[in-house]
Amino acid sequence: IFNGFYFFSSADDMLKQILPNIIEMHHQIYNDASFMWSFYQGMGAAIFTGNPNHHGDIFAWLLAFLPYSVIPEAVMYVHILKIMCAIILFYLYLTEFEFCISTKVISSICYGFSGVMLCRGAWFHYGTEVVMIALFLLGVVVV
């Protein structure tokens, strides 16, 4: 399991699309400092319109700021971080209701280890959606 990036190699899109886009974000941060255009994607592509879903993903930015050599291995640890964030945020959401502590803990763990997080989470942005839904629910209840 802890053999780095190869844990998520079943998601072919992760290897061929998402990881190169995150590495391109890394390249833009440390080399060009221009987020408008890149010639590293095909014959050239606009960065913002080419793949906008990673520019709003805080977990993708976390990976992009890491050293280039550890980005593929860090994907697994970021996915574990997403699971932990989803569990904590959903637990905080459930604390706003009159549930017993065991119900909150079990429900939060089930939410964090749901099929969307584990099966579709290998495509990287689906796991972020699970975290953001928990954050949205918490924000709706608190405000």
C-alpha positions in Angstrom: 0.0 0.0 0.0 2.7 2.5 0.9 4.6 2.0 -2.3 4.0 5.6 -3.4 2.0 6.5 -6.4 1.6 3.0 -7.7 -1.2 2.4 -5.2 -3.4 4.6 -7.5 -2.2 3.2 -10.8 -5.5 1.6 -11.5 -6.9 5.0 -12.5 -5.4 5.5 -15.9 -6.6 9.1 -16.0 -4.5 9.8 -13.0 -1.3 8.7 -14.8 -2.1 10.3 -18.1 -4.0 13.4 -17.3 -4.1 14.6 -13.7 -0.6 13.9 -12.6 0.9 15.7 -15.7 -1.4 18.7 -15.0 -0.2 18.9 -11.4 3.4 18.6 -12.5 2.7 21.4 -15.0 1.3 23.6 -12.2 4.6 22.8 -10.3 6.6 23.9 -13.4 4.6 27.1 -13.7 5.1 28.0 -10.1 8.8 27.4 -9.9 10.0 28.2 -13.5 7.7 30.5 -15.5 5.5 32.2 -12.9 3.0 32.6 -15.8 -0.3 30.9 -15.5 -1.6 32.0 -18.9 -0.1 29.7 -21.5 2.0 26.6 -21.6 3.7 24.8 -24.4 4.2 21.6 -22.3 0.6 20.5 -23.0 0.4 19.3 -26.6 1.1 22.1 -29.1 0.3 24.6 -26.3 -2.7 25.3 -24.2 -4.2 28.0 -22.0 -3.6 27.0 -18.4 -6.8 28.4 -16.9 -9.2 27.2 -19.5 -7.4 24.0 -20.3 -7.9 22.4 -16.9 -9.7 24.7 -14.5 -10.7 22.0 -12.0 -7.2 21.7 -10.6 -6.7 25.4 -10.1 -9.4 25.6 -7.5 -8.3 22.4 -5.8 -6.4 23.2 -2.6 -5.0 19.6 -2.5 -3.6 20.0 -6.1 -1.9 23.2 -5.0 -0.5 21.3 -2.0 1.1 18.8 -4.4 2.2 21.5 -6.8 4.3 23.2 -4.1 6.1 20.0 -3.2 9.5 19.2 -4.8 9.2 17.7 -8.2 10.7 14.4 -7.3 8.2 13.6 -4.6 4.9 14.6 -6.3 4.0 11.1 -7.6 4.6 9.5 -4.2 2.8 12.3 -2.3 -0.4 11.7 -4.2 -1.2 8.8 -1.9 -0.5 10.8 1.3 -2.7 13.7 0.0 -5.5 11.2 -0.6 -5.2 10.0 3.0 -5.3 13.6 4.1 -8.5 14.0 2.1 -10.1 11.1 3.9 -9.1 12.5 7.2 -10.4 16.0 6.3 -13.7 14.5 5.1 -14.1 12.5 8.4 -13.3 15.5 10.6 -15.6 17.9 8.6 -18.5 15.5 8.6 -18.1 14.9 12.3 -18.2 18.6 12.9 -21.3 18.8 10.8 -23.0 16.1 12.8 -22.1 17.8 16.1 -24.7 20.4 15.2 -27.4 17.8 15.7 -28.6 15.8 18.7 -26.9 12.5 17.9 -25.0 10.3 20.4 -21.3 10.3 20.1 -21.1 6.7 18.7 -23.5 7.7 15.9 -21.4 10.7 15.0 -18.1 8.7 15.0 -19.5 5.8 13.0 -21.3 8.0 10.5 -18.2 10.1 10.0 -16.0 7.1 9.4 -18.5 5.7 6.9 -18.6 9.0 5.1 -14.8 9.2 4.9 -14.4 5.7 3.7 -17.3 5.8 1.3 -17.2 4.2 -2.2 -16.9 7.6 -3.8 -13.8 8.4 -1.7 -12.1 5.0 -2.1 -13.1 3.9 -5.7 -13.5 7.2 -7.5 -11.0 9.1 -5.3 -8.1 7.7 -7.3 -9.0 10.2 -10.0 -8.0 12.9 -7.4 -10.7 15.5 -7.9 -13.6 13.2 -6.8 -12.0 12.9 -3.4 -11.9 16.7 -3.2 -15.6 16.9 -3.9 -16.3 14.6 -0.9 -14.3 17.0 1.3 -16.0 20.1 -0.2 -19.5 18.6 0.3 -18.8 18.0 4.0 -17.4 21.6 4.2 -20.6 22.9 2.5 -22.9 21.0 4.8 -21.0 22.4 7.8 -21.2 25.9 6.4 -24.9 25.7 5.8 -25.6 24.5 9.3 -23.3 26.8 11.1 -24.3 30.0 9.2 
